[in-house]
Amino acid sequence: MGNSSMITRISMAMIGSALLVFAAVATEAAPRLKTPIILELFTSQGCSSCPPADRLVTKMASSDEYSDVLVLGFHVDYWDYLGWADIFSSKAFSDYQRAYARATGRTTIYTPQIIVQGRDIMVGSSRQQVEAALARARSLKRRNMFKIIGSEDRLQEAEVEFPSEITSRGVSFVRFHSGDITTDVRRGENAGARITYTNVVRDMASYTEMAPGTHRIADLYDLELVEDDECLVMFVHARPVGPIDSAVVLPYGSCI
C-alpha cells in the first residue's frame, strides 16, 4: 500500500507539472492584444526646437515606467523648405495634425507637439505637461472595442468585429517602425546634428465612416506593406479625429 500510494502521488505530481508546462506554452502561443495609451509626437528633422522632444519620447519608449504608453512619431512636411527635407515626412501627417487643430478649434499647428490619447495637446518638450497628461489618461478606463476573429498570428486571414457605436467614430491604422532610427541631418536648422527617433510612423489609413459588423483586416489595410521591423496599431477616435476611445497593437510583423 505504501509503495502504491507513493507511485500515485508521484504520478499525480508529474501530471500536474505537465499541465503547468502545457498551460505556460499555451499562454505564450496565444498573443494578447495590447491596449496602450497613445502618445502622438508631431516633429520634424528641420525644426530646431524639436530635438528635446525627440529625446524625451525616445527615453520614454525605452523605459519600463512607460510600458503602458505607445509613442508614435509623425514627421510633418511643412518645415521641409528650411533647407532639409525630413526623410520621414509626409503631407498626410501634416493633414492629420491639421485635422486635430480643426477638431479642437485651433487655428495654428506647430512642432514639437504632443497629443496624449487624442485629448491633451501640449508643447512636445514639456515633460511636466506630458506627465500630467499621462496621469489623466491612466485614470481613464481603457477598453478594447475590437474583437479579432480567427488566428491572431495569421492576420491575413483574420477579421475584426466592430460594435454598433463605431458609426460615429473614426478608425485609423498606423504602421510604424518599431524601435529607434538615428539620422544625420546635414543641412537646415539642425545641420550637423545626429538625432535618434523612436517608432517613426511610415503610413496611416483612416476611415471616417466605418460600418459596424465584421471586416477582413486585410481589406482595411494592406498587410503586405508591413515589414519585419514594423508594427501596426489600430485605434478609434470618438469623432473622425479627437479623443481616442480604444487602441490595440495588432500581432503582426515585429509585434507578433
Salt bridges, closest charged atoms under 4 A:
ASP68 OD2 - ARG138 NE 2.77
ASP86 OD2 - HIS75 ND1 2.77
ASP95 OD2 - LYS91 NZ 2.82
ASP95 OD1 - ARG98 NH1 3.15
ASP120 OD2 - ARG136 NE 2.97
GLU131 OE2 - ARG127 NE 3.33
GLU157 OE2 - ARG154 NH2 2.63
GLU165 OE1 - ARG143 NH2 3.32
GLU165 OE1 - ARG169 NH2 3.57
ASP184 OD1 - ARG194 NE 2.69
ASP219 OD1 - ARG216 NH1 2.74
ASP229 OD2 - HIS177 NE2 3.27
GLU230 OE1 - ARG175 NH1 2.87
GLU230 OE2 - ARG202 NE 3.69
ASP245 OD2 - ARG143 NH2 3.93
ASP245 OD2 - ARG169 NE 2.71
